[in-house]
Amino acid sequence: MKTRKRTLGRQIAVQLLYQYDIRRKIDKKGPEGGLPDMDVEGFIAQEAEDLEVREFALKLFHGAVESLRTTDQLISEVVDNWKIERIAAMDRAILRLAIFELNELMEVPAKVVINEAIELAKKFSTAQSGAFVNGILNRLLILRNPPSMDSHV
């Protein structure tokens, strides 16, 4: 089965975000410290031949890195009694990618972004990660769009 272009772009971007997170800790660079020593474009070129996939992966990666502080704050608001550092690195990468996409790339419906994030979690993380990612993203959506009082009447 052939992987769709955007799905492949997300897979590449989440792998880069994971690398970024790990290398940032090794290099001791914060979000403002610039990119750790990574060959982002080389990795993307190795993973995808299609220009559209490459451009989408690059857009997602750079966008997620640029919005890291805001994204991490949003995650912190919905995880009860957890520090963001305690979330598995791959789950953090998936959440950061999905939240960037939900907040900045409005052309993709929220339901699609969440489903893609769940699939990424199932593919790259633990058996429980799909449910964890789903729970966090759904809580964020509820905070962003609280149900109206009229819907309970």
C-alpha positions in Angstrom: 0.0 0.0 0.0 1.4 3.3 -1.0 1.7 6.0 1.7 -0.1 9.3 1.0 2.2 12.3 0.5 1.1 14.2 3.5 1.2 11.1 5.7 4.8 10.5 4.5 5.6 14.2 5.1 4.3 13.9 8.7 6.3 10.7 9.3 9.5 12.4 8.2 8.8 15.5 10.2 8.1 13.6 13.4 11.3 11.6 13.0 13.2 14.9 12.6 11.4 16.4 15.7 12.4 13.4 17.7 16.1 13.8 16.5 15.9 17.5 17.3 14.6 16.8 20.8 17.3 14.2 21.6 20.1 16.2 20.0 19.0 19.4 21.7 19.5 17.7 25.1 22.9 16.4 24.1 24.0 19.8 22.6 22.4 21.6 25.6 20.6 24.0 23.2 17.3 25.6 24.1 14.6 26.6 21.6 16.4 29.9 21.0 19.8 28.3 20.7 19.3 27.4 17.1 19.1 23.9 15.5 21.4 21.3 17.0 23.9 19.7 14.6 21.5 18.0 12.2 21.3 17.5 8.4 17.6 18.2 8.1 17.5 18.5 4.4 19.8 15.5 3.9 17.5 13.4 6.0 14.4 14.5 4.2 16.1 13.8 0.8 17.1 10.3 2.0 13.5 9.6 3.1 11.5 11.0 0.1 12.1 11.6 -3.6 8.9 13.5 -4.1 9.4 17.3 -3.9 5.9 17.9 -2.5 6.6 15.4 0.4 10.0 17.1 1.1 8.5 20.6 1.2 5.7 19.5 3.4 8.0 17.7 5.8 10.3 20.7 6.0 7.4 23.1 6.6 6.1 20.9 9.4 9.5 20.5 11.0 10.5 24.1 11.0 7.0 25.3 12.0 6.9 22.9 14.9 10.4 24.0 16.1 9.5 27.6 15.8 6.3 27.1 17.8 7.9 24.8 20.4 7.6 27.2 23.4 3.9 27.8 22.8 3.2 24.2 22.0 4.9 22.9 25.1 2.9 25.4 27.2 -0.3 24.0 25.7 0.7 20.5 26.4 1.6 21.4 30.0 -1.9 22.9 30.5 -3.6 19.6 29.7 -1.4 17.0 31.3 -2.2 16.7 35.0 0.7 16.7 37.4 3.2 15.9 34.6 6.2 17.8 33.4 6.6 17.8 29.6 10.1 16.1 30.0 8.3 13.0 31.5 6.4 12.4 28.3 8.2 9.9 26.0 10.3 11.8 23.5 8.5 10.3 20.5 5.1 11.1 22.0 6.3 14.7 22.6 7.4 14.9 18.9 4.1 13.7 17.7 2.2 16.1 20.0 4.3 19.0 18.9 3.8 18.2 15.3 0.0 17.8 15.6 -0.5 20.9 17.7 1.5 23.0 15.3 -0.6 21.6 12.4 -3.9 22.2 14.4 -3.0 25.8 15.3 -1.2 27.0 12.1 -2.2 24.9 9.1 -5.9 25.3 9.0 -6.4 23.6 5.6 -6.5 20.2 7.3 -9.5 19.3 9.4 -8.8 18.7 13.1 -10.2 15.2 13.0 -7.7 14.3 10.2 -4.7 15.8 12.1 -5.7 13.9 15.3 -6.1 10.6 13.4 -2.8 11.0 11.7 -1.1 11.7 15.1 -2.7 8.6 16.5 -1.4 6.5 13.6 2.1 8.1 14.0 2.0 7.1 17.7 1.0 3.5 16.8 3.7 3.3 14.3 6.6 4.9 16.1 5.9 4.7 19.8 4.3 2.3 22.4 1.0 0.4 22.4 -0.5 3.0 24.8 0.7 6.0 22.9 -2.2 6.2 20.4 -4.7 6.6 23.3 -2.4 9.0 25.1 -1.9 11.3 22.1 -5.6 11.1 21.3 -6.5 12.2 24.9 -4.1 15.1 24.9 -5.2 16.4 21.5 -8.9 16.1 22.3 -8.5 17.9 25.6 -6.7 20.7 23.7 -9.5 20.9 21.2 -12.1 21.1 23.9 -10.2 24.0 25.6 -9.9 25.8 22.3 -13.6 25.2 21.4 -15.6 24.6 24.6 -19.1 23.1 24.1 -21.7 25.8 24.1 -24.4 25.9 26.8 -27.0 25.6 24.1 -25.8 22.1 23.2 -26.9 20.8 26.7 -30.4 22.0 26.5 
